[in-house]
Amino acid sequence: MIKLLAHLSYVAITTPDVDASVEFYTTHVGLTEVARENGRVYLRCWGDYYSYSVVVVPGDEPALETMAWRTSSPEALEEAARRLEAAGVEIEWFDGYKIGRALRFVGPWGHPMTLHWDVERHQAPAHVASIYPDRPEKRSKVAGAPRQLDHVTIATSDVDGFAAWYNEVLGFRIMARTVLDEAPLSVFSVLTTNEKSHDLGVVLDGSSRAGRVNHYAFWVDTYEELLIAADTLMEHVIPIEYGPSIHGIGEQTFLYYREPSTMRIELNTGGYRNYVPDWTPNTWKPSQGSSNLYRNGAMPMSMTESFPPADGPSATEEGVPEEIRAALINPYTQHG
């Protein structure tokens, strides 16, 4: 199978208050607003090579409008379309903002995805052009501002089934998974389109609402920058939800917090690079420290919340059945 996808290119999220979310991203995260079109606001990190990496979209609640991947070639985009249609998935071609001809579809578990090859690369105005020729522009003046978009983590009712489908149809590599100590139940998996430990995470969702997202993440270059970001958040009275600490799976240092819509954001850095084409995924247990490798603190219960909010009588308010939630919030569990 040819390599279809190259990397995550942008995420589009909905929010009830676009202006509040955009203000937060520009003031506290360090993103730059680059355009507004039809109510949609396009933002970028200082190190993003393309025109934008985050799109803020008006909506009644926080949710994932789409997660977008750039393909490895024009031919790979056509091949991805063929594979999706062969799998029984309905696709739609459209002209995207500064990405040209693209396709969108909704996966078997309700998650919207966009694939594209064409992009418009960022051209920095002279006053923010970097002295480093390979940098898209100067570093942000916001302390701890991320260099680039890193990954997205969705929520689904079948972690292993989701991972297998995206591996078979679109070529995502499955890198690792977590199975509960208490029961043979998969609660987390990581997939990648490149050498990173993951650019697509998958967490278990016990709700009846399809297509939910748990968080999306930015990358900072160093552990020290992540600590500076944490310090800056505290100085501005922005609560830190979880971290800083280190995930066992992926080996990244992490920090989670929320933007005004309540959408969860992660900052991460570090981690391994894996170039093995026939990698065999390891299965972790929570007792191995798959979430907090130090195993010295409990993941807060709020981390089981995904977006939009859960519904359905069989789910708890946060969308995960009580017996699973009890296992998920112990100090040794995974949620990456």
C-alpha positions as CSV (number, residue, x, y, z in Angstrom):
1,M,0.0,0.0,0.0
2,I,1.4,3.4,-0.9
3,K,1.8,6.0,1.8
4,L,-1.4,8.0,1.6
5,L,-1.2,10.6,4.3
6,A,1.7,12.9,5.3
7,H,0.6,14.7,8.4
8,L,-2.2,16.6,10.2
9,S,-2.6,19.9,8.6
10,Y,-5.4,21.7,10.5
11,V,-8.4,21.2,12.8
12,A,-11.6,23.1,12.7
13,I,-13.6,23.5,15.9
14,T,-16.9,25.0,16.7
15,T,-17.6,27.4,19.6
16,P,-20.6,29.3,20.8
17,D,-18.5,32.5,21.1
18,V,-16.1,32.9,18.3
19,D,-14.7,36.2,19.5
20,A,-14.0,34.9,23.0
21,S,-12.2,31.8,21.6
22,V,-10.2,33.8,19.1
23,E,-9.2,36.3,21.7
24,F,-8.0,33.5,23.9
25,Y,-6.0,31.8,21.1
26,T,-4.2,35.1,20.1
27,T,-3.7,36.5,23.6
28,H,-2.9,33.4,25.7
29,V,-1.9,30.6,23.3
30,G,0.1,32.8,21.0
31,L,-1.6,32.1,17.7
32,T,-2.0,34.7,14.9
33,E,-5.3,35.5,13.2
34,V,-4.7,35.4,9.4
35,A,-8.2,35.6,7.9
36,R,-12.0,35.7,8.5
37,E,-14.4,34.4,5.9
38,N,-18.1,33.5,6.2
39,G,-17.9,33.7,10.0
40,R,-14.9,31.4,10.2
41,V,-11.6,32.6,11.7
42,Y,-8.3,31.1,10.5
43,L,-5.4,31.0,12.9
44,R,-1.8,29.8,12.7
45,C,1.2,29.0,15.0
46,W,4.4,30.9,14.3
47,G,6.0,27.7,13.0
48,D,3.2,26.4,10.7
49,Y,4.4,26.1,7.1
50,Y,0.9,26.5,5.7
51,S,-1.5,29.4,5.9
52,Y,-3.4,28.2,9.0
53,S,-3.7,25.2,11.3
54,V,-6.8,26.1,13.5
55,V,-10.2,27.2,12.2
56,V,-12.7,28.6,14.7
57,V,-16.2,28.1,13.5
58,P,-19.5,29.4,14.9
59,G,-21.6,26.6,16.6
60,D,-24.0,25.9,19.4
61,E,-21.4,23.9,21.4
62,P,-17.7,23.0,21.3
63,A,-17.1,20.2,18.8
64,L,-14.9,19.0,16.0
65,E,-16.1,20.3,12.6
66,T,-13.2,18.5,10.8
67,M,-9.7,17.2,11.2
68,A,-7.7,17.6,8.0
69,W,-4.7,15.6,6.7
70,R,-2.5,16.5,3.8
71,T,-1.8,13.5,1.5
72,S,1.7,12.5,0.3
73,S,1.0,13.4,-3.3
74,P,-1.9,14.3,-5.7
75,E,-2.0,10.6,-6.7
76,A,-2.3,9.6,-3.0
77,L,-5.4,11.9,-2.7
78,E,-7.1,10.0,-5.6
79,E,-6.1,6.7,-4.1
80,A,-7.5,7.6,-0.8
81,A,-10.8,8.6,-2.5
82,R,-10.9,5.2,-4.2
83,R,-10.2,3.3,-1.0
84,L,-12.9,5.2,0.9
85,E,-15.5,4.6,-1.7
86,A,-14.5,0.9,-1.8
87,A,-15.1,0.8,1.9
88,G,-18.6,2.1,1.4
89,V,-17.9,5.7,2.6
90,E,-19.6,8.6,0.8
91,I,-17.1,11.3,-0.1
92,E,-17.6,14.9,-1.2
93,W,-15.2,16.9,-3.3
94,F,-15.0,20.7,-2.6
95,D,-12.7,23.6,-3.0
96,G,-11.3,24.5,0.4
97,Y,-9.9,27.8,1.7
98,K,-6.3,27.9,0.6
99,I,-6.1,24.1,0.2
100,G,-7.7,23.8,-3.3
101,R,-9.4,20.6,-4.3
102,A,-10.2,18.5,-1.3
103,L,-12.4,15.7,-0.1
104,R,-14.4,15.3,3.0
105,F,-16.2,12.4,4.6
106,V,-17.5,11.1,7.8
107,G,-15.9,7.9,9.2
108,P,-17.7,4.9,10.5
109,W,-17.8,6.2,14.1
110,G,-19.1,9.7,13.0
111,H,-15.9,11.7,12.9
112,P,-15.6,14.2,10.0
113,M,-12.3,14.2,8.1
114,T,-10.8,16.3,5.3
115,L,-8.0,15.2,2.9
116,H,-6.1,17.5,0.6
117,W,-2.9,17.8,-1.4
118,D,-2.8,21.4,-2.5
119,V,-1.9,24.0,0.0
120,E,-1.0,27.7,0.1
121,R,2.3,28.1,2.0
122,H,2.7,30.9,4.5
123,Q,4.5,33.9,3.3
124,A,5.5,36.1,6.2
125,P,5.3,39.9,5.9
126,A,8.7,41.5,6.1
127,H,8.2,42.7,9.7
128,V,7.8,39.1,11.0
129,A,10.1,37.3,8.6
130,S,12.6,35.1,10.4
131,I,16.4,35.3,10.1
132,Y,16.2,31.5,9.8
133,P,15.4,30.8,6.1
134,D,13.6,27.6,7.0
135,R,11.3,29.2,9.6
136,P,7.9,30.5,8.3
137,E,8.3,33.5,10.6
138,K,9.7,34.8,13.8
139,R,8.9,33.2,17.1
140,S,5.7,34.5,18.9
141,K,6.2,37.1,21.6
142,V,3.7,35.2,23.8
143,A,5.6,33.1,26.3
144,G,5.4,29.4,25.7
145,A,3.6,29.9,22.3
146,P,3.5,26.6,20.3
147,R,5.6,26.1,17.2
148,Q,2.9,24.1,15.4
149,L,-0.2,21.9,15.5
150,D,0.7,18.4,16.7
151,H,-2.2,16.0,17.0
152,V,-5.9,15.4,17.6
153,T,-7.5,12.8,19.9
154,I,-11.0,11.6,19.2
155,A,-13.5,9.6,21.3
156,T,-15.2,6.5,20.0
157,S,-17.2,3.5,21.2
158,D,-14.7,1.0,19.8
159,V,-11.0,1.9,20.2
160,D,-9.6,-1.2,18.5
161,G,-12.2,-1.2,15.7
162,F,-11.5,2.5,14.9
163,A,-7.7,2.0,14.8
164,A,-8.0,-1.1,12.6
165,W,-10.3,0.7,10.1
166,Y,-8.1,3.8,9.7
167,N,-5.1,1.5,9.4
168,E,-6.6,-0.7,6.7
169,V,-8.3,2.1,4.7
170,L,-6.1,5.1,5.0
171,G,-2.8,3.6,6.2
172,F,-2.4,5.1,9.6
173,R,0.2,3.1,11.6
174,I,-1.0,1.8,14.9
175,M,1.7,2.5,17.4
176,A,0.4,1.4,20.8
177,R,-2.7,0.7,22.8
178,T,-3.9,0.6,26.5
179,V,-6.0,-2.3,27.9
180,L,-7.4,-2.0,31.4
181,D,-5.7,-4.1,34.2
182,E,-9.2,-4.9,35.5
183,A,-10.7,-6.2,32.2
184,P,-9.7,-6.9,28.6
185,L,-11.1,-3.6,27.4
186,S,-9.1,-1.2,25.1
187,V,-9.4,2.4,26.4
188,F,-6.8,4.1,24.3
189,S,-4.8,3.8,21.1
190,V,-2.3,6.0,19.2
191,L,-1.9,6.1,15.4
192,T,0.4,8.1,13.1
193,T,0.9,9.1,9.5
194,N,4.6,9.7,9.9
195,E,7.5,9.1,12.4
196,K,5.8,10.7,15.4
197,S,4.4,8.5,18.1
198,H,1.0,9.8,17.1
199,D,-0.9,12.5,15.3
200,L,-4.3,10.7,15.9
201,G,-5.2,9.5,19.4
202,V,-8.3,7.4,20.2
203,V,-10.0,7.2,23.6
204,L,-13.0,5.1,24.7
205,D,-16.3,6.8,24.6
206,G,-19.2,5.3,26.5
207,S,-21.8,7.9,25.3
208,S,-24.4,7.4,22.6
209,R,-23.1,10.5,20.7
210,A,-20.9,9.8,17.7
211,G,-18.1,11.8,16.3
212,R,-16.8,13.4,19.5
213,V,-13.3,14.8,20.2
214,N,-11.4,14.7,23.4
215,H,-8.7,17.3,22.7
216,Y,-6.3,18.6,20.1
217,A,-2.6,19.4,20.8
218,F,0.1,21.9,19.9
219,W,3.9,21.3,19.9
220,V,6.5,23.3,21.8
221,D,10.2,22.7,21.1
222,T,11.4,22.1,24.6
223,Y,10.4,20.9,28.1
224,E,11.4,24.4,29.4
225,E,9.0,26.1,27.0
226,L,6.2,23.9,28.3
227,L,7.0,24.8,31.9
228,I,7.1,28.5,30.9
229,A,3.6,28.0,29.2
230,A,2.4,26.5,32.5
231,D,3.7,29.3,34.5
232,T,2.2,31.9,32.1
233,L,-1.2,30.2,32.3
234,M,-1.1,30.3,36.2
235,E,0.0,33.9,36.2
236,H,-3.1,34.8,34.1
237,V,-5.5,32.7,36.3
238,I,-6.1,30.1,33.5
239,P,-6.6,26.7,35.2
240,I,-4.4,23.8,34.3
241,E,-6.5,20.7,34.0
242,Y,-3.7,18.0,34.0
243,G,0.1,18.1,34.0
244,P,2.8,18.9,33.5
245,S,3.9,15.3,33.5
246,I,5.0,12.6,31.0
247,H,2.9,10.0,29.2
248,G,4.3,6.5,29.1
249,I,2.8,5.9,25.7
250,G,4.6,8.3,23.3
251,E,6.9,9.5,26.0
252,Q,5.8,13.1,25.6
253,T,5.7,15.7,28.3
254,F,2.1,17.1,28.5
255,L,0.0,19.9,29.8
256,Y,-3.8,20.2,29.4
257,Y,-6.0,23.3,29.8
258,R,-9.3,24.7,28.3
259,E,-10.3,27.5,26.1
260,P,-13.4,29.6,26.7
261,S,-15.8,27.2,24.9
262,T,-14.5,24.5,27.3
263,M,-12.6,22.7,24.4
264,R,-9.5,21.0,25.7
265,I,-6.1,22.0,24.5
266,E,-2.9,20.1,25.0
267,L,0.7,21.3,24.8
268,N,3.3,18.6,24.4
269,T,7.0,18.2,23.7
270,G,9.6,15.4,23.6
271,G,8.7,11.8,22.7
272,Y,10.2,9.4,20.4
273,R,10.5,9.1,16.6
274,N,9.7,5.7,15.0
275,Y,10.7,5.0,11.4
276,V,10.0,1.2,11.5
277,P,7.6,0.4,8.6
278,D,6.5,-2.9,10.1
279,W,6.2,-1.8,13.7
280,T,4.4,-4.1,16.1
281,P,2.2,-2.1,18.5
282,N,2.8,-2.8,22.2
283,T,-0.1,-3.2,24.5
284,W,0.2,-1.2,27.8
285,K,-1.6,-1.7,31.0
286,P,-2.5,1.3,33.2
287,S,-0.4,0.0,36.0
288,Q,2.7,0.5,33.7
289,G,2.1,4.3,33.8
290,S,0.8,4.7,30.3
291,S,-0.7,8.1,31.2
292,N,1.5,9.4,33.9
293,L,4.8,7.5,33.7
294,Y,5.8,8.8,37.1
295,R,2.7,7.2,38.6
296,N,2.6,9.9,41.3
297,G,-0.8,11.6,40.7
298,A,-4.3,10.8,39.6
299,M,-5.8,12.0,36.3
300,P,-8.7,14.3,37.1
301,M,-12.2,13.0,36.4
302,S,-12.7,16.0,34.1
303,M,-10.3,14.4,31.5
304,T,-13.0,11.9,30.6
305,E,-15.1,14.7,29.2
306,S,-15.2,14.9,25.4
307,F,-17.0,17.3,23.0
308,P,-19.7,18.0,22.3
309,P,-21.2,16.9,25.7
310,A,-22.5,13.4,26.0
311,D,-26.1,12.3,25.9
312,G,-28.1,9.1,26.2
313,P,-29.4,7.3,29.3
314,S,-26.7,4.6,29.2
315,A,-23.9,7.2,29.7
316,T,-22.7,9.3,32.6
317,E,-22.7,13.0,32.2
318,E,-19.2,12.8,30.9
319,G,-20.0,10.0,28.5
320,V,-18.1,7.1,30.1
321,P,-19.9,4.4,32.1
322,E,-19.2,4.4,35.8
323,E,-17.2,1.1,35.9
324,I,-14.9,2.4,33.2
325,R,-14.6,5.8,34.7
326,A,-13.5,4.3,38.0
327,A,-10.6,2.6,36.2
328,L,-9.8,5.7,34.1
329,I,-9.2,8.1,37.0
330,N,-6.7,6.0,39.0
331,P,-3.1,7.3,39.1
332,Y,-1.8,4.7,36.6
333,T,-4.2,5.1,33.7
334,Q,-3.7,6.3,30.1
335,H,-5.3,9.3,28.5
336,G,-2.9,10.9,25.9
